[in-house]
Amino acid sequence: MDLRQLQYFVAVYEQGSISGAARACAVAQPSLSKALQQLEDELRVRLFVRQSRGVTPTEDGERLYGHAGRMLSQMQSLKASFRHSVTRVQFRLGLIRALGVERMSQLLRDFTAGVDGLELHLVEPDEEADARIISPRMLRAGEQFLPIWHDRFVLALPAGHPLALQNELGLSQMQGQALIKRTPCEAWSTFYPELIRQGIQPDIRADIHTIEYALGLVSAGVGCALVPDLESLRERQDVVLRPLAELTLERTIGMAYPRSHSEDTPLRWLQQVCRQTAAQSAG
């Protein structure tokens, strides 16, 4: 048993899937699966129950998670005790809502790992910031835009919803349909006016701000919601994602930063991380 195996195990436990853990650890999925299998063979127990959409920890997996977390934390503390003190570097990053927790966490993890002494402050996108993760329409004068993700919006439905049996949905099927309104949302700003223009009146059940709350309400059967078609959402078992046949709803998310900026290390590194993320996303 080694620390790498334990790190992979913890990632699988926390991500709820082997594919999600592989992305979080930046390793190939077969390599992570092999390391996990070796750990199970060495311990002579089954740590996870494999399912079609993710994994569930067994009783032995639950027990190991507590031990593994403490061991990894102790190892980090040990390493930190031998590090020389570094100058703290302040960096303010503005973020819009609904970016996707998993992929944004990975980007921030890569960013913070590359700058010694970085003290990252996440702020609202309209506050003063060194850089912002936004959509192009929020660009200010004097800013450059580096695209990272291109998202298509789909409709999230409860797993048992009658419309979940269809491969795609028409706008006319939104008549009287229970919907969760999420604002601000570029897709909703196009979707809802188009429904009204066609004389289609949905049943708005809630008005909220985040994808996480929207999905929670969808899972609870309150209504359906427009969400970005993210891989992490496709792995969920409590909601079903379906495209809209008559309307293309898309957005681009990227990094905005001043055209005339100082060549400071954090900003250069963030640009590099964003380019790498964009290349992986396109691939």
Steps between C-alpha positions, in 0.01 A plus 500: 500500500634845411385861528414518130249218538346669802478833315319328212269320743407827676439668164265220389317516834455879483421522128260205503638363175825367356483732200452803726790391721726454198428857390554635851834319529600581139575135420372255242194309614656153437800593719274609784281190467808274510635673814160467668483131411849447643391667823193276525712191429753598765233567762296198383177699512266667256507876547232607252194359332530583129180623340408621152522860618770531763603301805375458855741430791459174686522476879873430465529801267334724758741377768807547281396853403538624857845344537618610155390859554694522826812344347500736200440800725791397724724460196408849377575642844834320504597643161386848601716494812814483282403772257669836519275797556397679182363843428123502486360597160151652497280427197134592453301291255145592406261211426153490354258240636418163344847416369489134598648411839717209385673663205541837674647332807752322277598828331547672837695203631740517204531877537577504874744209469716694254566818701690481829341705775186575301213634707197477275191713563184406305274801449186594308563571129404867533755563778857617454708200393830403338313272260145372453338178377197629307306490172602730210201731544637602843831624357605849597687753294873427510461127571614201297305173490647150501231235428502191725170311466219494246177369655173384349191529720258212548190444709550309827199287599430277802606142423141375500354784291286389198704724265819319606394215269554724195838562336429871445227746590296753306411846623128425480550240773586781740133609508395478865827325583642563848827691452771628732611848395869570560633853476729641389517246214570582135309193382188593698513853354457342155285201592217665694436792257482245216237302688293814556541601134352165397214531749637226726447560871703281739430469872788681678542329837815671633750775421852425627862586419718189496515175302539301821170627646328458163610137478392443859150617414499293181607191695221567751246506217413871533560569131743499208792738448738621229858397584831477312564154355792417732650152522468502879124557466462218247633258763220580746233238550229727643462728197482449123632748242317550171577744212244741355436422133392845380735730686879508530604644834875543547754707689875556507685537830849643517758704685490879478809699593637852438658558158780701661600291797821450691684177423430359844536127558144422620331655194740332255450165672120539502511570125701182448262295716201637309660415163577148617145459632357626170715255303389208719137605469523524121669160484 
